[in-house]
Amino acid sequence: MKDSSRVIGGADQGGLGLPDRDYYTKTDDKSNEIRGQYQDHIAKMLALVGDDAPKAAAEAKTIMGLETKLAEASLTNVERRDPKRPITR
């Protein structure tokens, strides 16, 4: 990582629609409200591309579940500060 004579690729975590994992893992009222609004937003976007409302709501719930699982496996912002820490849980 500190050898400027080499070009070395890197990878980082990603794949979340909300800004970071805390939006998915916190259980306070505000976080629950944000997740609900985000899930509604996903359903609206799916409806705009042609899904009927019940299907869009079900798919939004599935997407939210998937993103939550990704968030639970992600490093926290504090853990990500260490550049030598591997991106695994």
C-alpha positions in Angstrom: 0.0 0.0 0.0 2.9 2.3 0.6 4.9 1.4 -2.5 4.5 4.3 -5.0 6.4 2.4 -7.7 3.5 -0.1 -8.1 -0.1 0.2 -9.1 -2.1 -1.9 -6.8 -5.9 -2.3 -7.0 -8.1 -2.0 -4.0 -11.6 -2.9 -2.9 -13.9 -1.4 -0.4 -17.3 -2.2 1.0 -20.4 -0.8 -0.6 -23.9 -1.8 -1.8 -26.0 0.1 0.7 -28.7 2.6 -0.4 -28.6 4.5 2.9 -25.4 6.3 3.8 -23.9 3.7 6.2 -24.5 0.6 8.3 -25.8 2.6 11.3 -29.0 3.5 9.4 -29.8 -0.2 9.2 -28.7 -1.3 12.7 -29.8 1.4 15.1 -33.2 0.7 16.7 -34.2 4.2 17.9 -37.4 5.8 16.7 -35.7 8.1 14.2 -33.8 5.3 12.6 -36.9 3.1 12.3 -38.7 6.1 10.7 -35.9 6.6 8.2 -35.9 2.9 7.2 -39.6 3.0 6.7 -39.4 6.0 4.5 -36.6 4.4 2.5 -38.6 1.3 2.0 -41.5 3.4 0.8 -39.2 5.2 -1.6 -37.9 1.8 -3.0 -41.6 0.7 -3.5 -42.4 4.0 -5.3 -39.4 3.6 -7.6 -40.4 0.0 -8.4 -44.0 1.2 -9.1 -42.6 3.9 -11.5 -40.9 1.1 -13.6 -44.2 -0.8 -13.9 -44.7 -3.0 -10.8 -48.2 -2.9 -9.3 -48.4 -1.6 -5.7 -48.5 -5.0 -3.8 -45.6 -6.4 -5.9 -43.6 -3.2 -5.4 -44.1 -3.3 -1.7 -43.1 -7.0 -1.4 -40.0 -6.4 -3.5 -39.1 -3.3 -1.5 -39.3 -5.4 1.7 -37.0 -8.0 0.1 -34.5 -5.3 -1.0 -34.5 -3.8 2.5 -33.9 -7.2 4.0 -30.9 -7.8 1.7 -29.4 -4.4 2.3 -29.8 -4.9 6.1 -27.9 -8.2 5.8 -25.2 -6.4 3.9 -25.1 -3.7 6.5 -24.8 -6.2 9.3 -21.8 -7.7 7.6 -20.2 -4.3 6.9 -17.5 -2.6 9.1 -18.6 0.4 11.2 -17.2 3.8 10.2 -14.7 3.6 13.2 -13.5 0.1 12.0 -13.0 1.5 8.5 -10.6 4.1 9.7 -7.8 1.5 10.0 -6.4 1.2 6.4 -4.7 -2.1 7.2 -7.9 -3.8 8.6 -9.3 -6.4 6.2 -12.8 -5.9 4.9 -14.2 -8.9 6.5 -16.4 -9.6 9.6 
